[in-house]
Amino acid sequence: MTDELKEWFLMPSIKECLAEYEKQDIGLIADIAKHGCSGGVDGIVYYDETTSFHDHHQEEIWQLVQDHADEAGLKNGEFLQHISQDPTSLTGLVNDLVWWAVKVRAQELHAEAPAAGAEA
């Protein structure tokens, strides 16, 4: 991983990570919001990268799980089935959690952003 990617990766929150990701022209928040991470998001492609990202942001990720589970009227474990339907390892589950959380935060940012070319 390059120093540039580490820089965006280590921001305090996932939303700040995404803002830095786009600011550095590494990728677009709108693309992540629409397509998710499975197509490849530099810095969170490989298991070692997603594991490191999870370690750095696990409190926020698990709060997202709890919030979404509560909204759906589910227990956290039940909600995890919506994120990772059949993980074959803890590493696979962590990968799915990271990709899900990044997509959720990207969708939030995308929804908060003013529409491009919107007329006043």
GIBELRA-V158718 format. One record per residue. RES is the residue in one small letter. SS is DSSP state (A for helix, B for strand, O for the rest). PSI is psi in degrees with one decimal (* if undefined). Layout:
RES SS PSI
RES SS PSI
//
This chain:
m O 135.5
t O 163.5
d A -36.9
e A -45.2
l A -37.2
k A -37.4
e A -47.3
w A -35.1
f A -31.5
l O 8.7
m O 156.1
p O -32.4
s O 163.2
i A -38.6
k A -40.3
e A -35.4
c A -47.8
l A -40.6
a A -42.2
e A -37.3
y A -46.6
e A -39.9
k A -38.2
q O 7.6
d O 33.3
i O -35.5
g O -179.0
l O 134.3
i A -41.0
a A -37.2
d A -41.8
i A -41.7
a A -38.5
k A -42.9
h A -11.3
g O -163.9
c O -11.4
s O -19.8
g O -7.1
g O 112.8
v O 112.0
d O 126.9
g O -18.6
i O 50.1
v O -49.0
y O 156.3
y A -39.4
d A -32.7
e A -44.9
t A -32.8
t A -43.7
s A -41.9
f A -45.2
h A -45.2
d A -39.3
h A -30.7
h A 19.2
q A -35.3
e A -44.9
e A -41.0
i A -47.6
w A -27.7
q A -39.2
l A -44.6
v A -49.5
q A -46.8
d A -45.5
h A -36.5
a A -46.2
d A -45.0
e A -33.3
a A -3.4
g O 30.6
l O 160.6
k O 157.6
n A -45.8
g A -38.9
e A -40.8
f A -32.3
l A -28.5
q A -24.3
h A -21.0
i A -45.5
s O 96.9
q O -34.6
d O 67.0
p O 139.0
t O -4.3
s O 165.1
l A -38.0
t A -41.0
g A -39.6
l A -45.1
v A -42.8
n A -48.5
d A -40.1
l A -44.8
v A -49.2
w A -39.4
w A -49.1
a A -41.7
v A -41.1
k A -43.0
v A -47.5
r A -36.7
a A -40.3
q A -38.9
e A -47.1
l A -42.1
h A -39.2
a A -31.4
e A -23.6
a O 142.1
p O 142.4
a O 134.5
a O 130.0
g O 12.9
a O 139.9
e O 142.4
a O *
//
